[in-house]
Amino acid sequence: MFDFGYSEIFLVAVVLLIFVGPKELPLLLRSIFDFVSKIKVYSSELRTGIQSIANDIEIEKVSKKSKNAEKTILPDDPEDKVSSQVDKENKELKKEK
């Protein structure tokens, strides 16, 4: 990610040692590392959340495609049409009585 060599890291360490001082340097480094670890945890949680949303969207797309494929491959059941027509006629006959 960052292209730091040993000389750059050494230079940053010397500058920190001069400005912060040897007594406060361990505390500063600990707080920096804690902050970086929290950022890593938050970023991994964000990544998993985004991946789960993307998976849900993909599942919805696949289910819609499968429903459309069912409709084109399997037409409506003719027995359902016949039974609905019979039901309609039975209702009409009952009304006439």
N, C-alpha and C positions, 0 to 999 in steps of 0.2 A: 504494500500500500504506500508507505512512505519509504523513500530510498535514503536512509540515514546510514552513514558509515561510522566507523569507530571514532574517527576524529571529530565528527559533529556531535556525537553523544558525549564525548569527553569534554568538548567545549561547553556544552549545555550544563554538564555536571559542575564544571569549574565556576561558571557564572552563577549557578544556583548556590554553590557553596559560599561564594563571595557575598552575594546579596542577602541570602536567607540566614546564613550562619550555620555552624556545625550542630548547635543545640536544636534548632528548629527544623533542620533538613529531614530527619526521619519522620517527624510528624507531617510535614508537607508531602513527602513522598507517599506515606500511608494514605493520606486523604486523596491524593491524585489517583492512586491505584484503586481505592474504594469507588471513586467516581467513575473510573473507566469500567470497573466490573459491573456497576449498576447500569451503565450505558449498554454494555454487552447483554445483560439480562433483558432490559427493555427492548433492545433491537431483536433479540431472539423471540420474545413474546409477540412483537409486532409482526415478525416474519411468519410465525406459525398462524397467527390470526388471519393474515392476508392469504396464506396458502389454504386455510380451511374455507374462507369465503370463495376463493377461486375454485376449489373442489366442489363446493355446493353449487356454484353457477354451472360448472361443467356437468354435474349430475342432472341438473334441471334441463340443460340443453339435450342431453342424451335421452332423458325420459320423454321430452317433447317430440324428439325425432322418432322414438319407438312408438309413441301413440299415433303419430302421423303415418308411420309405416303400417301399423295395424289397420288403420282406416283404409289405406289404399290396397293392402294385400287382402284383408278379410272384409268383404262387404257386410252390410247389415244382415243379421240372421233372418232368413225367410220365415222361419217358424214364428219369430217375434212379430213380423208383419201380419201373418195370418191370425195369430192369437189376438192382436190388437184390433184387427178388422172384425173378428168374431165378437169381441167384447163390445165394440161399437154397435154392431147389429143387435146384440142381445139387449143393450140399453134402449135402442130404438123400439124393439118389440115390447119391452116392459112399459114404455111410455104409451104405446098404442093401446095397451090393455087397460 
